[in-house]
Amino acid sequence: MGPLDALNHIVNLLLPALALGALAAALAKLLWRRELAGVRWRALALPAAAGSAAAALGGLVVTGHDGRMATYGAMVLACALALWWRGFSRWRK
């Protein structure tokens, strides 16, 4: 496997996590408009994407395969926890 192939595999591993973080942050800003008015989208999306990426990597390490349903469930849970922590906890500012 060459360097471009390795980069392609890494990007394809992390792309669902980044997309989930970005989409979840945008939907959270849309649904809780008043509550999240003082929180920037980037401040919501970065921790959500990082938590999702950590769950994806953890799922790869634990199961040995990418794309298991348990891994995707862990990504959604990590994303939701990061959004709650950054948007609604008392440490949000």
Stockholm file with secondary structure:
# STOCKHOLM 1.0

chainA/1-93         MGPLDALNHIVNLLLPALALGALAAALAKLLWRRELAGVRWRALALPAAAGSAAAALGGLVVTGHDGRMATYGAMVLACALALWWRGFSRWRK
#=GR chainA/1-93 SS CCHHHHHHHHHHHHHHHHHHHHHHHHHHHHHTTTTTTTSCHHHHHHHHHHHHHHHHHHHHHHHSSSSCHHHHHHHHHHHHHHHHHHHTSTTCC
#=GC SS_cons        CCHHHHHHHHHHHHHHHHHHHHHHHHHHHHHTTTTTTTSCHHHHHHHHHHHHHHHHHHHHHHHSSSSCHHHHHHHHHHHHHHHHHHHTSTTCC
//
